Amino acid sequence: MSEMGTRRLVLTPWTAELAKDFVALLARPELVRFGYGRPPTPSMALGRLSEIVLEWETNGFGAYAIRERESGVIGGYAGVHVPQTIPELAPLLEVGVRVVAEWWGKALAFEAMVPIMNFAFEVLNAPGVAGVFLPANTAARNMNQALGMSFHSQVVRPGTGMLLEVHRATRDDWQDVKHRHGLEG
């Protein structure tokens, strides 16, 4: 497991040692309103952390804690995943990010996704990535578009009946975004 970083952020793989931070993060309503709907109980959050740690052990990649470099505060998470919820997305990898309200409007979510997208395409050699979210989540839609993704389909999440929107990007789409934002270096 290795850290990744940007000028303002450090992305650290979630581990059991960060359990207190993970539980506190998932207690934030703005982080979970489009997933859990409301903050999970601490035991539910710890169960989710166990799944994340197992994903790291199994795949060698997964979800990262996003830590502000200057303050050391963890204010979100981002990651790249083998699709579990919608397995038919494979061989694409699923990517996503969530940050606390204090970070909104500061481009920190996009900044966190730059090393995630680079990792997906340059290290994991993904043929493409997908963002999956509830249609009401306009911030997720905007983020996916900023990352070069475009609408692909709507699917029903197995077991829940929730309608999800799927956006996809290819390596070329990501290269266009990097060029447009001067991120090639």
Backbone as a chain_set.jsonl record, in Angstrom:
{"seq": "MSEMGTRRLVLTPWTAELAKDFVALLARPELVRFGYGRPPTPSMALGRLSEIVLEWETNGFGAYAIRERESGVIGGYAGVHVPQTIPELAPLLEVGVRVVAEWWGKALAFEAMVPIMNFAFEVLNAPGVAGVFLPANTAARNMNQALGMSFHSQVVRPGTGMLLEVHRATRDDWQDVKHRHGLEG", "coords": {"N": [[0.848, -1.178, 0.0], [0.503, 2.174, -0.797], [1.036, 5.689, -0.336], [-0.388, 8.519, -2.015], [-0.136, 11.743, -3.502], [-0.871, 15.293, -3.736], [-0.37, 18.782, -4.359], [-1.801, 19.965, -2.213], [-2.89, 17.851, -0.811], [-2.795, 14.592, 0.813], [-3.148, 11.269, 0.025], [-4.061, 8.427, 1.645], [-4.02, 4.936, 2.074], [-6.912, 3.421, 3.503], [-6.839, 1.993, 6.698], [-7.114, -0.311, 9.483], [-6.079, 1.076, 11.625], [-6.953, 3.645, 11.251], [-9.551, 3.724, 12.074], [-11.092, 5.303, 13.923], [-11.074, 7.819, 12.677], [-12.396, 7.143, 10.295], [-14.971, 6.361, 11.15], [-15.8, 8.796, 12.261], [-15.813, 10.38, 9.958], [-17.828, 9.152, 8.391], [-19.949, 9.804, 9.951], [-20.718, 12.236, 9.152], [-23.316, 13.931, 7.734], [-23.385, 15.089, 5.11], [-21.599, 13.563, 3.683], [-22.728, 11.093, 3.377], [-25.307, 11.223, 2.453], [-26.082, 10.55, -0.151], [-25.633, 7.892, -0.275], [-25.683, 6.0, 2.091], [-27.847, 7.384, 2.993], [-28.392, 8.326, 5.546], [-26.215, 8.955, 8.329], [-24.321, 6.042, 9.089], [-24.467, 3.661, 11.808], [-21.857, 3.505, 14.308], [-20.908, 0.82, 14.402], [-21.77, -0.176, 11.949], [-20.278, 1.47, 10.245], [-17.69, 0.623, 10.928], [-17.859, -1.96, 9.988], [-17.995, -1.448, 7.246], [-15.459, -0.306, 6.92], [-13.898, -2.568, 7.419], [-14.503, -4.047, 5.132], [-13.296, -2.392, 3.225], [-10.583, -2.558, 3.977], [-10.178, -5.28, 3.499], [-10.555, -5.25, 0.732], [-8.236, -3.859, -0.057], [-6.322, -5.748, 0.79], [-6.961, -7.867, -0.884], [-6.959, -6.844, -3.573], [-4.932, -4.966, -3.74], [-5.384, -2.315, -4.031], [-7.769, 0.385, -3.534], [-9.924, 2.235, -1.434], [-8.978, 5.496, -0.381], [-8.027, 7.551, 2.37], [-8.467, 11.017, 2.447], [-6.298, 13.442, 3.212], [-5.69, 16.676, 4.363], [-2.791, 18.289, 3.494], [-1.472, 20.429, 4.862], [-2.881, 20.858, 7.352], [-3.329, 18.284, 8.288], [-5.798, 17.184, 8.63], [-8.332, 14.79, 8.035], [-10.55, 14.823, 5.452], [-12.208, 13.503, 3.707], [-12.797, 10.864, 1.291], [-11.472, 8.905, -1.371], [-11.315, 6.767, -4.238], [-10.385, 3.828, -6.137], [-11.857, 1.043, -7.573], [-12.573, -2.476, -8.006], [-15.481, -3.236, -9.666], [-18.149, -4.011, -7.559], [-20.825, -3.69, -6.783], [-22.12, -3.404, -9.223], [-21.312, -5.681, -11.134], [-21.199, -6.092, -13.898], [-19.951, -3.928, -15.005], [-17.254, -4.43, -15.188], [-14.631, -4.935, -17.531], [-14.017, -2.383, -16.598], [-12.895, -0.031, -14.109], [-14.236, 1.15, -11.048], [-14.539, 4.472, -9.91], [-14.422, 7.102, -7.446], [-15.306, 9.859, -5.232], [-15.664, 11.596, -2.122], [-16.168, 14.441, -0.152], [-15.918, 16.532, 2.804], [-18.198, 19.182, 3.747], [-16.855, 21.585, 4.293], [-14.827, 21.593, 2.471], [-15.967, 21.91, 0.033], [-16.283, 23.612, -3.088], [-13.622, 24.325, -3.321], [-12.129, 22.925, -5.067], [-10.928, 20.621, -4.113], [-11.903, 17.997, -4.172], [-11.751, 17.345, -6.908], [-8.989, 17.662, -7.176], [-8.101, 15.551, -5.537], [-8.944, 13.429, -7.06], [-7.276, 13.398, -9.274], [-4.698, 11.984, -8.853], [-5.9, 9.497, -8.405], [-7.218, 8.871, -10.816], [-4.98, 8.865, -12.529], [-3.58, 6.704, -11.394], [-5.406, 4.613, -11.9], [-5.355, 4.464, -14.717], [-2.591, 4.537, -15.47], [-1.087, 2.874, -13.752], [-2.701, 0.64, -13.046], [-3.574, 0.086, -15.538], [-6.174, 0.306, -16.597], [-8.879, -0.244, -18.865], [-10.838, 1.579, -18.931], [-12.796, 3.815, -16.865], [-15.453, 4.042, -14.454], [-18.015, 6.047, -13.08], [-20.397, 5.826, -10.586], [-23.541, 6.682, -9.416], [-26.304, 8.119, -7.534], [-28.995, 9.499, -9.399], [-29.946, 11.996, -8.403], [-27.741, 13.19, -7.328], [-26.174, 15.758, -8.097], [-23.665, 16.917, -7.747], [-21.916, 14.734, -7.954], [-22.387, 14.04, -10.614], [-21.425, 16.351, -11.886], [-18.723, 16.218, -11.084], [-17.914, 13.818, -12.293], [-18.19, 14.529, -14.975], [-16.271, 16.576, -15.089], [-14.025, 15.02, -14.847], [-13.863, 13.896, -17.296], [-15.734, 12.01, -17.929], [-18.669, 10.637, -19.451], [-22.229, 10.319, -19.77], [-23.428, 7.01, -19.609], [-25.3, 4.954, -18.955], [-28.321, 3.995, -17.161], [-28.825, 2.044, -14.316], [-30.293, -0.504, -12.265], [-29.654, -0.927, -8.923], [-28.706, -3.989, -7.686], [-30.624, -5.796, -5.318], [-31.511, -3.549, -3.943], [-33.092, -1.956, -5.506], [-32.588, 0.644, -6.165], [-32.217, 3.263, -8.485], [-29.441, 3.915, -10.448], [-27.012, 6.086, -11.897], [-24.681, 5.757, -14.506], [-21.557, 6.798, -15.478], [-18.902, 7.013, -17.865], [-15.385, 6.891, -18.7], [-12.681, 6.882, -20.982], [-9.175, 6.116, -21.401], [-8.235, 7.99, -23.271], [-10.152, 10.018, -22.96], [-9.485, 10.875, -20.37], [-6.871, 11.739, -20.818], [-7.388, 13.958, -22.432], [-8.629, 15.649, -20.539], [-6.489, 16.039, -18.762], [-4.717, 17.394, -20.444], [-6.198, 19.714, -21.042], [-6.289, 20.907, -18.519], [-3.662, 21.283, -17.925], [-2.24, 19.192, -16.675], [-0.355, 17.321, -17.376], [2.329, 17.012, -16.564]], "CA": [[0.0, 0.0, 0.0], [1.319, 3.374, -0.846], [0.373, 6.98, -0.356], [-0.296, 9.356, -3.199], [-0.366, 13.095, -3.038], [-0.942, 16.467, -4.593], [0.191, 19.949, -3.671], [-2.524, 20.258, -0.972], [-3.509, 16.659, -0.22], [-2.133, 13.295, 0.893], [-4.115, 10.174, -0.026], [-3.51, 7.314, 2.41], [-4.944, 3.792, 2.125], [-7.609, 3.208, 4.777], [-6.412, 0.83, 7.474], [-7.808, -0.447, 10.765], [-5.551, 2.102, 12.528], [-7.684, 4.887, 10.999], [-10.967, 3.439, 12.35], [-11.738, 6.441, 14.569], [-11.261, 8.833, 11.636], [-13.389, 6.654, 9.34], [-16.281, 6.45, 11.806], [-16.134, 10.232, 12.357], [-16.112, 10.871, 8.612], [-19.139, 8.644, 7.968], [-20.983, 10.442, 10.771], [-21.019, 13.518, 8.516], [-24.462, 13.73, 6.834], [-23.134, 15.461, 3.717], [-20.813, 12.529, 3.016], [-23.453, 9.83, 3.213], [-26.711, 11.417, 2.058], [-26.365, 9.88, -1.409], [-25.211, 6.499, -0.185], [-26.43, 5.399, 3.185], [-29.03, 8.188, 3.239], [-28.121, 8.968, 6.829], [-24.983, 8.36, 8.859], [-24.444, 4.677, 9.636], [-24.031, 3.498, 13.192], [-20.417, 3.215, 14.353], [-20.615, -0.578, 14.061], [-21.932, -0.3, 10.485], [-19.119, 2.133, 9.639], [-16.546, -0.267, 11.115], [-18.056, -3.064, 9.045], [-17.603, -0.942, 5.924], [-14.004, -0.185, 6.938], [-13.363, -3.934, 7.271], [-14.62, -4.378, 3.703], [-12.282, -1.606, 2.51], [-9.281, -3.157, 4.289], [-10.14, -6.54, 2.759], [-10.35, -4.906, -0.682], [-6.808, -3.573, -0.198], [-5.579, -7.005, 0.915], [-7.281, -8.716, -2.031], [-6.648, -6.248, -4.875], [-3.772, -4.087, -3.704], [-5.854, -0.938, -4.2], [-9.104, 0.568, -2.979], [-10.286, 3.579, -0.988], [-7.953, 6.278, 0.314], [-8.381, 8.701, 3.189], [-7.911, 12.246, 1.892], [-5.809, 14.262, 4.324], [-5.144, 17.968, 3.965], [-1.355, 18.245, 3.779], [-1.07, 21.448, 5.828], [-3.497, 20.692, 8.677], [-3.381, 16.88, 8.677], [-7.197, 16.795, 8.821], [-8.955, 13.921, 7.031], [-11.798, 15.471, 5.063], [-12.938, 12.792, 2.674], [-12.178, 9.654, 0.772], [-11.53, 8.708, -2.82], [-10.774, 5.447, -4.508], [-10.544, 3.071, -7.374], [-12.359, -0.255, -7.107], [-13.167, -3.476, -8.888], [-16.928, -3.077, -9.438], [-18.818, -5.047, -6.787], [-22.258, -3.452, -6.81], [-22.574, -3.647, -10.599], [-20.18, -6.423, -11.687], [-21.146, -6.044, -15.361], [-19.087, -2.824, -15.426], [-15.913, -4.96, -15.459], [-13.324, -4.716, -16.903], [-13.798, -1.015, -16.121], [-12.755, 0.143, -12.674], [-15.117, 2.186, -10.517], [-13.832, 5.513, -9.178], [-15.316, 8.044, -6.796], [-14.765, 10.726, -4.196], [-16.59, 12.338, -1.254], [-15.442, 15.329, 0.761], [-16.735, 17.265, 3.767], [-18.744, 20.449, 3.251], [-15.848, 22.649, 4.391], [-13.938, 21.502, 1.313], [-16.709, 22.178, -1.192], [-15.967, 24.857, -3.767], [-12.18, 24.582, -3.283], [-11.531, 22.007, -6.056], [-10.176, 19.561, -3.447], [-12.372, 16.687, -4.647], [-11.12, 17.136, -8.215], [-7.55, 17.479, -6.935], [-7.91, 14.192, -5.012], [-9.199, 12.444, -8.112], [-6.204, 13.37, -10.283], [-3.849, 10.792, -8.698], [-6.718, 8.285, -8.512], [-7.388, 8.595, -12.254], [-3.667, 8.473, -13.054], [-3.312, 5.358, -10.897], [-6.274, 3.668, -12.624], [-4.935, 4.301, -16.116], [-1.157, 4.357, -15.69], [-0.548, 1.764, -12.961], [-3.57, -0.536, -13.183], [-3.82, -0.091, -16.967], [-7.614, 0.104, -16.805], [-9.365, 0.145, -20.188], [-11.749, 2.689, -18.718], [-13.299, 3.937, -15.498], [-16.872, 4.373, -14.352], [-18.539, 6.676, -11.886], [-21.754, 5.33, -10.368], [-24.118, 7.547, -8.388], [-27.745, 8.36, -7.611], [-29.259, 10.612, -10.32], [-30.152, 13.261, -7.699], [-26.449, 13.695, -6.866], [-25.639, 16.604, -9.167], [-22.23, 17.123, -7.525], [-21.233, 13.574, -8.534], [-22.488, 14.17, -12.069], [-20.483, 17.404, -12.285], [-17.368, 15.713, -10.896], [-17.635, 12.837, -13.336], [-17.993, 15.265, -16.229], [-14.971, 17.257, -14.99], [-13.003, 13.989, -15.015], [-13.905, 13.404, -18.679], [-16.733, 10.947, -18.095], [-19.95, 10.998, -20.038], [-23.329, 9.41, -19.43], [-23.44, 5.728, -20.309], [-26.554, 4.225, -18.759], [-28.896, 3.911, -15.829], [-28.982, 0.651, -13.915], [-30.918, -0.702, -10.969], [-28.726, -1.585, -8.008], [-29.254, -5.264, -7.214], [-30.958, -5.931, -3.909], [-32.079, -2.338, -3.341], [-34.031, -1.337, -6.427], [-32.21, 2.04, -6.412], [-31.762, 3.607, -9.825], [-28.119, 4.536, -10.431], [-26.52, 6.608, -13.158], [-23.319, 5.312, -14.779], [-20.771, 7.592, -16.423], [-17.671, 6.295, -18.203], [-14.299, 7.601, -19.388], [-11.57, 6.084, -21.497], [-7.849, 6.708, -21.214], [-8.18, 9.188, -24.12], [-10.961, 11.057, -22.299], [-8.699, 11.39, -19.251], [-5.741, 12.484, -21.385], [-7.933, 15.254, -22.85], [-8.815, 16.454, -19.327], [-5.16, 16.412, -18.282], [-4.192, 18.407, -21.369], [-7.0, 20.922, -20.872], [-5.99, 21.512, -17.213], [-2.222, 21.373, -17.724], [-1.869, 18.189, -15.666], [0.479, 16.269, -17.98], [3.634, 16.901, -15.912]], "C": [[0.89, 1.237, 0.0], [0.456, 4.63, -0.862], [0.536, 7.621, -1.72], [-0.545, 10.776, -2.714], [-0.458, 14.116, -4.148], [-0.321, 17.61, -3.802], [-0.465, 20.157, -2.304], [-2.981, 19.024, -0.2], [-2.554, 15.474, -0.164], [-3.237, 12.249, 0.907], [-3.451, 8.945, 0.583], [-4.487, 6.148, 2.374], [-5.604, 3.685, 3.499], [-7.095, 1.925, 5.411], [-7.218, 0.788, 8.77], [-7.336, 0.616, 11.758], [-6.282, 3.443, 12.372], [-9.182, 4.751, 11.301], [-11.692, 4.634, 12.955], [-12.03, 7.543, 13.543], [-12.358, 8.43, 10.649], [-14.798, 6.778, 9.919], [-16.722, 7.91, 11.886], [-16.517, 10.794, 10.991], [-17.502, 10.418, 8.165], [-20.275, 9.162, 8.839], [-21.411, 11.781, 10.186], [-22.147, 13.325, 7.507], [-24.181, 14.055, 5.374], [-22.325, 14.418, 2.964], [-21.641, 11.302, 2.67], [-24.867, 9.991, 2.671], [-27.055, 10.736, 0.745], [-25.87, 8.443, -1.42], [-26.063, 5.787, 0.838], [-27.756, 6.12, 3.419], [-28.914, 8.968, 4.534], [-26.872, 8.305, 7.381], [-25.224, 6.963, 9.415], [-24.06, 4.679, 11.114], [-22.524, 3.257, 13.187], [-20.085, 1.768, 13.978], [-20.794, -0.834, 12.564], [-20.736, 0.323, 9.767], [-17.878, 1.252, 9.773], [-16.642, -1.49, 10.218], [-17.646, -2.666, 7.644], [-16.089, -0.786, 5.841], [-13.348, -1.56, 6.786], [-13.417, -4.385, 5.825], [-13.55, -3.66, 2.882], [-10.894, -2.194, 2.73], [-9.126, -4.483, 3.544], [-9.917, -6.288, 1.273], [-8.869, -4.601, -0.951], [-5.991, -4.861, -0.161], [-5.771, -7.89, -0.311], [-6.743, -8.153, -3.34], [-5.377, -5.415, -4.905], [-4.111, -2.63, -3.984], [-7.263, -0.863, -3.662], [-9.352, 2.013, -2.612], [-9.156, 4.196, -0.174], [-8.613, 7.323, 1.203], [-7.73, 9.913, 2.529], [-7.576, 13.161, 3.068], [-5.271, 15.573, 3.762], [-3.686, 18.021, 4.419], [-0.966, 19.206, 4.912], [-1.594, 21.18, 7.24], [-3.456, 19.257, 9.194], [-4.788, 16.337, 8.854], [-7.648, 15.887, 7.673], [-10.328, 14.5, 6.723], [-12.54, 14.771, 3.956], [-12.268, 11.481, 2.327], [-12.407, 9.575, -0.723], [-10.97, 7.331, -3.094], [-11.025, 4.944, -5.898], [-10.831, 1.629, -6.958], [-12.71, -1.177, -8.262], [-14.666, -3.406, -8.631], [-17.529, -4.275, -8.711], [-20.33, -4.919, -6.905], [-22.847, -3.787, -8.165], [-21.446, -4.361, -11.335], [-20.073, -6.352, -13.217], [-20.354, -4.844, -15.881], [-17.677, -3.307, -15.769], [-15.784, -5.201, -16.964], [-13.033, -3.272, -16.505], [-13.581, -1.041, -14.616], [-13.665, 1.274, -12.235], [-14.288, 3.183, -9.705], [-14.841, 6.448, -8.522], [-14.628, 8.802, -5.689], [-15.912, 11.339, -3.407], [-15.755, 13.182, -0.316], [-16.425, 16.066, 1.658], [-17.133, 18.625, 3.204], [-17.729, 21.58, 3.298], [-14.909, 22.673, 3.189], [-14.652, 21.805, -0.002], [-16.294, 23.526, -1.775], [-14.49, 25.212, -3.781], [-11.402, 23.691, -4.255], [-10.708, 20.894, -5.411], [-10.624, 18.168, -3.89], [-11.745, 16.369, -6.003], [-9.63, 16.867, -8.031], [-7.251, 16.071, -6.42], [-8.078, 13.142, -6.097], [-8.102, 12.374, -9.169], [-5.27, 12.177, -10.065], [-4.63, 9.482, -8.778], [-6.874, 7.895, -9.985], [-6.059, 8.181, -12.881], [-3.321, 7.052, -12.645], [-4.127, 4.322, -11.68], [-5.741, 3.409, -14.027], [-3.46, 3.94, -16.27], [-0.564, 3.173, -14.937], [-1.377, 0.502, -13.163], [-3.91, -0.84, -14.64], [-5.287, -0.387, -17.278], [-8.001, 0.514, -18.229], [-10.311, 1.339, -20.118], [-12.15, 2.713, -17.262], [-14.767, 4.314, -15.55], [-17.133, 5.074, -13.026], [-19.994, 6.268, -11.764], [-22.355, 6.121, -9.212], [-25.629, 7.632, -8.573], [-27.999, 9.558, -8.521], [-29.458, 11.965, -9.637], [-28.841, 13.914, -7.258], [-25.779, 14.508, -7.981], [-24.146, 16.877, -8.983], [-21.424, 15.965, -8.113], [-21.259, 13.65, -10.058], [-21.472, 15.206, -12.571], [-19.037, 16.937, -12.154], [-17.007, 14.729, -12.001], [-17.402, 13.518, -14.678], [-16.65, 15.986, -16.224], [-13.819, 16.285, -15.2], [-13.019, 13.367, -16.417], [-14.912, 12.305, -18.921], [-17.986, 11.501, -18.744], [-20.974, 9.918, -19.694], [-23.241, 8.142, -20.27], [-24.796, 5.045, -20.181], [-27.116, 4.491, -17.376], [-29.115, 2.439, -15.549], [-29.688, 0.615, -12.571], [-29.935, -1.473, -10.101], [-29.365, -2.854, -7.483], [-29.508, -5.246, -5.711], [-31.606, -4.711, -3.276], [-33.158, -1.713, -4.214], [-33.71, 0.124, -6.718], [-31.727, 2.203, -7.854], [-30.438, 4.36, -9.705], [-27.762, 5.008, -11.831], [-25.062, 6.168, -13.306], [-22.702, 6.238, -15.823], [-19.456, 6.862, -16.659], [-16.67, 7.235, -18.862], [-13.259, 6.6, -19.839], [-10.257, 6.78, -21.134], [-7.729, 8.0, -22.035], [-8.989, 10.332, -23.524], [-10.16, 11.705, -21.172], [-7.502, 12.208, -19.758], [-6.196, 13.869, -21.854], [-8.115, 16.188, -21.652], [-7.458, 16.936, -18.814], [-4.56, 17.515, -19.15], [-4.894, 19.754, -21.15], [-6.643, 21.662, -19.576], [-4.488, 21.634, -16.935], [-1.687, 20.404, -16.7], [-0.923, 17.116, -16.206], [1.772, 16.018, -17.22], [3.595, 16.079, -14.707]], "O": [[1.892, 1.313, 0.712], [-0.681, 4.629, -1.333], [1.462, 7.315, -2.472], [-1.103, 10.981, -1.636], [-0.17, 13.847, -5.314], [0.192, 17.409, -2.701], [0.221, 20.488, -1.337], [-3.413, 19.14, 0.947], [-1.633, 15.358, -0.972], [-4.163, 12.335, 1.714], [-2.416, 8.481, 0.104], [-5.676, 6.346, 2.622], [-4.946, 3.838, 4.528], [-6.938, 0.904, 4.742], [-7.92, 1.742, 9.106], [-8.098, 1.019, 12.637], [-6.229, 4.282, 13.271], [-9.987, 5.562, 10.841], [-12.807, 4.948, 12.536], [-13.113, 8.127, 13.548], [-13.151, 9.267, 10.217], [-15.711, 7.25, 9.241], [-17.879, 8.227, 11.611], [-17.445, 11.595, 10.886], [-18.268, 11.213, 7.62], [-21.444, 8.978, 8.501], [-22.363, 12.394, 10.67], [-21.959, 12.623, 6.513], [-24.684, 13.368, 4.484], [-22.357, 14.384, 1.734], [-21.287, 10.552, 1.76], [-25.557, 8.996, 2.45], [-28.212, 10.372, 0.536], [-25.709, 7.851, -2.487], [-27.017, 5.08, 0.514], [-28.687, 5.541, 3.979], [-29.296, 10.136, 4.603], [-26.508, 7.211, 6.95], [-26.204, 6.725, 10.121], [-23.402, 5.603, 11.594], [-21.969, 2.848, 12.167], [-19.084, 1.521, 13.306], [-20.052, -1.622, 11.976], [-20.239, -0.237, 8.79], [-17.094, 1.146, 8.83], [-15.627, -1.999, 9.742], [-17.021, -3.449, 6.929], [-15.491, -1.096, 4.811], [-12.342, -1.688, 6.089], [-12.49, -5.031, 5.338], [-12.968, -4.237, 1.964], [-10.114, -2.318, 1.786], [-8.053, -4.773, 3.015], [-9.175, -7.025, 0.623], [-8.319, -5.039, -1.96], [-5.084, -5.052, -0.971], [-4.845, -8.586, -0.728], [-6.143, -8.88, -4.131], [-4.807, -5.183, -5.971], [-3.215, -1.804, -4.157], [-7.888, -1.882, -3.367], [-9.031, 2.919, -3.381], [-8.479, 3.525, 0.605], [-9.631, 7.91, 0.836], [-6.578, 9.846, 2.1], [-8.456, 13.592, 3.813], [-4.494, 15.579, 2.807], [-3.39, 17.82, 5.596], [-0.216, 18.832, 5.814], [-0.842, 21.265, 8.21], [-3.538, 19.031, 10.401], [-4.964, 15.166, 9.191], [-7.387, 16.166, 6.503], [-11.164, 14.651, 7.613], [-13.412, 15.365, 3.322], [-11.312, 11.05, 2.972], [-13.383, 10.097, -1.261], [-10.231, 6.783, -2.276], [-11.752, 5.529, -6.701], [-10.143, 1.066, -6.107], [-13.09, -0.731, -9.344], [-15.089, -3.506, -7.479], [-17.436, -5.41, -9.179], [-21.033, -5.91, -7.102], [-23.925, -4.374, -8.26], [-20.699, -3.728, -12.081], [-18.988, -6.53, -13.772], [-20.108, -4.752, -17.083], [-16.978, -2.665, -16.554], [-16.746, -5.631, -17.6], [-11.908, -2.964, -16.112], [-14.029, -1.96, -13.931], [-13.849, 2.248, -12.965], [-13.437, 2.786, -8.909], [-15.976, 6.571, -8.983], [-13.528, 8.455, -5.257], [-16.994, 11.575, -3.945], [-14.764, 12.715, 0.247], [-17.602, 16.21, 1.329], [-16.484, 19.15, 2.299], [-17.74, 22.45, 2.427], [-14.265, 23.69, 2.931], [-14.005, 21.941, -1.04], [-15.991, 24.464, -1.037], [-14.135, 26.308, -4.215], [-10.172, 23.701, -4.267], [-9.876, 20.282, -6.079], [-9.803, 17.255, -3.972], [-11.265, 15.257, -6.224], [-9.074, 15.96, -8.649], [-6.258, 15.463, -6.82], [-7.436, 12.093, -6.063], [-8.011, 11.381, -9.891], [-5.056, 11.411, -11.004], [-4.075, 8.46, -9.18], [-6.684, 6.736, -10.353], [-6.018, 7.245, -13.68], [-2.821, 6.277, -13.46], [-3.6, 3.282, -12.075], [-5.685, 2.263, -14.472], [-3.116, 3.118, -17.118], [0.365, 2.533, -15.429], [-0.834, -0.573, -13.418], [-4.466, -1.895, -14.945], [-5.595, -1.229, -18.122], [-7.5, 1.515, -18.74], [-10.552, 2.018, -21.116], [-11.889, 1.772, -16.513], [-15.26, 4.833, -16.552], [-16.55, 4.737, -11.996], [-20.747, 6.355, -12.734], [-21.748, 6.219, -8.145], [-26.165, 7.27, -9.621], [-27.278, 10.552, -8.425], [-29.164, 12.995, -10.243], [-28.84, 15.077, -6.856], [-24.927, 13.999, -8.71], [-23.431, 17.051, -9.97], [-20.368, 16.184, -8.706], [-20.259, 13.355, -10.713], [-20.758, 14.971, -13.545], [-18.213, 17.23, -13.02], [-15.921, 14.802, -12.576], [-16.512, 13.123, -15.431], [-15.96, 16.009, -17.243], [-12.754, 16.677, -15.676], [-12.275, 12.425, -16.69], [-14.946, 11.723, -20.005], [-18.315, 12.678, -18.601], [-20.633, 8.779, -19.375], [-23.011, 8.193, -21.478], [-25.374, 4.609, -21.176], [-26.478, 5.123, -16.534], [-29.535, 1.68, -16.422], [-29.678, 1.597, -11.828], [-29.444, -2.534, -10.487], [-30.448, -2.81, -6.898], [-28.696, -4.739, -4.937], [-32.189, -4.81, -2.196], [-34.04, -1.017, -3.712], [-34.46, 0.788, -7.434], [-30.946, 1.402, -8.366], [-30.332, 5.326, -8.95], [-28.162, 4.403, -12.825], [-24.299, 6.204, -12.341], [-23.254, 6.433, -16.906], [-18.951, 6.176, -15.77], [-17.038, 8.227, -19.49], [-12.993, 5.603, -19.167], [-10.254, 7.9, -20.622], [-7.185, 8.992, -21.551], [-8.564, 11.486, -23.574], [-10.152, 12.927, -21.03], [-7.167, 13.245, -19.186], [-5.467, 14.847, -21.69], [-7.796, 17.375, -21.732], [-7.301, 18.108, -18.472], [-3.963, 18.461, -18.635], [-4.245, 20.799, -21.083], [-6.686, 22.892, -19.53], [-4.087, 22.039, -15.844], [-0.783, 20.741, -15.936], [-0.714, 16.099, -15.546], [2.27, 14.892, -17.234], [4.621, 15.895, -14.052]]}, "num_chains": 1, "name": "protein.A"}
